[in-house]
Amino acid sequence: MSMKRAALCAGLVGLAIAGTILVLLYFGVSGILIVGRGIDLMYFLWPSSKFLLITWRTTMQGILLTALLVALNFALYATVALLLRCALRLMRRRSELN
């Protein structure tokens, strides 16, 4: 898998996660993401969602901030995918040398 494809696939996963969380917030059922002893998966899967405003879907400022946070999540997932790909490639090279 090429670097561009890996980044795009991971970015799309990040976009899907952010979209799913926004849909859950819209319908008021984001509480289903809380597991165990108060661990909220929303903040684990989309860390920048902490910055969402209460008016995330009603005011221009809230909508723009939400769009920025979704883009940040896309970039975060793409970066993690590229770092993992590079780490795996480096580990494979080292194992081939031994």
Backbone torsions as a table, in degrees:
resi	resn	phi	psi	omega
1	MET	NA	132.6	-178.4
2	SER	-74.7	164.3	180.0
3	MET	-61.4	-43.4	-178.6
4	LYS	-63.4	-42.8	-178.8
5	ARG	-66.6	-40.2	178.4
6	ALA	-63.0	-44.6	179.6
7	ALA	-64.9	-41.8	-179.6
8	LEU	-65.8	-44.2	179.6
9	CYS	-62.2	-46.0	179.4
10	ALA	-66.4	-38.8	177.0
11	GLY	-62.4	-39.8	177.5
12	LEU	-66.7	-34.2	174.2
13	VAL	-63.0	-45.5	177.4
14	GLY	-60.8	-38.4	177.8
15	LEU	-66.1	-41.4	178.8
16	ALA	-65.3	-39.7	179.0
17	ILE	-64.3	-46.9	179.2
18	ALA	-62.1	-41.8	178.8
19	GLY	-63.2	-42.1	179.1
20	THR	-63.6	-43.2	179.6
21	ILE	-65.3	-39.1	178.1
22	LEU	-64.7	-37.8	177.0
23	VAL	-64.6	-43.4	177.8
24	LEU	-62.1	-40.4	176.8
25	LEU	-64.0	-41.3	-178.7
26	TYR	-60.2	-42.1	-178.9
27	PHE	-87.4	-0.9	175.1
28	GLY	75.4	24.4	-178.4
29	VAL	-121.0	29.9	-179.1
30	SER	-70.3	-9.2	178.3
31	GLY	-65.4	-16.9	178.6
32	ILE	-69.5	-11.6	178.8
33	LEU	-84.9	-1.9	178.3
34	ILE	-89.2	123.1	-178.7
35	VAL	-124.5	158.6	175.6
36	GLY	60.7	-134.1	-177.4
37	ARG	-95.1	60.5	175.1
38	GLY	82.7	20.7	177.1
39	ILE	-81.7	117.2	-177.7
40	ASP	-95.7	110.5	-178.7
41	LEU	-66.5	-20.3	179.3
42	MET	-59.8	-43.1	-178.1
43	TYR	-78.4	-20.6	176.1
44	PHE	-78.4	-43.7	-178.0
45	LEU	-80.1	-29.1	-179.1
46	TRP	-138.2	79.2	-173.8
47	PRO	-56.5	-35.9	-176.9
48	SER	-75.8	-2.5	178.0
49	SER	-67.8	-12.9	174.5
50	LYS	-59.0	-26.1	-175.8
51	PHE	-89.9	1.3	179.5
52	LEU	-62.5	138.7	176.5
53	LEU	-86.4	159.8	175.9
54	ILE	-62.1	-31.7	-179.0
55	THR	-95.2	38.1	-173.9
56	TRP	-61.8	-19.3	-177.8
57	ARG	-124.5	4.5	-175.2
58	THR	-117.0	-26.0	-179.6
59	THR	-112.8	157.6	-179.8
60	MET	-61.4	-41.3	179.1
61	GLN	-62.2	-44.0	179.3
62	GLY	-65.5	-40.6	179.9
63	ILE	-66.6	-43.9	178.9
64	LEU	-64.8	-41.3	178.3
65	LEU	-64.8	-40.1	178.0
66	THR	-62.8	-43.4	178.1
67	ALA	-61.7	-41.0	177.5
68	LEU	-63.4	-41.9	-179.5
69	LEU	-68.1	-34.9	175.8
70	VAL	-66.0	-42.1	177.8
71	ALA	-64.0	-38.4	177.0
72	LEU	-63.5	-39.0	178.1
73	ASN	-65.7	-40.7	175.9
74	PHE	-57.6	-49.0	-179.3
75	ALA	-65.6	-37.7	179.4
76	LEU	-62.2	-47.9	-179.9
77	TYR	-65.9	-38.4	178.1
78	ALA	-64.8	-41.9	179.0
79	THR	-64.5	-44.3	178.5
80	VAL	-61.2	-41.6	179.5
81	ALA	-63.2	-42.4	179.3
82	LEU	-66.6	-40.0	177.8
83	LEU	-64.5	-42.0	177.2
84	LEU	-64.5	-40.2	179.3
85	ARG	-63.6	-43.7	178.3
86	CYS	-65.0	-40.1	179.6
87	ALA	-64.8	-42.9	178.5
88	LEU	-64.9	-39.5	177.7
89	ARG	-64.0	-41.6	178.4
90	LEU	-65.1	-41.8	178.6
91	MET	-64.7	-38.6	178.8
92	ARG	-64.6	-42.0	178.3
93	ARG	-62.6	-42.5	-179.5
94	ARG	-65.8	-37.5	179.6
95	SER	-70.5	-29.9	177.9
96	GLU	-72.1	-30.1	179.9
97	LEU	-73.1	-28.9	-178.2
98	ASN	-83.6	NA	NA
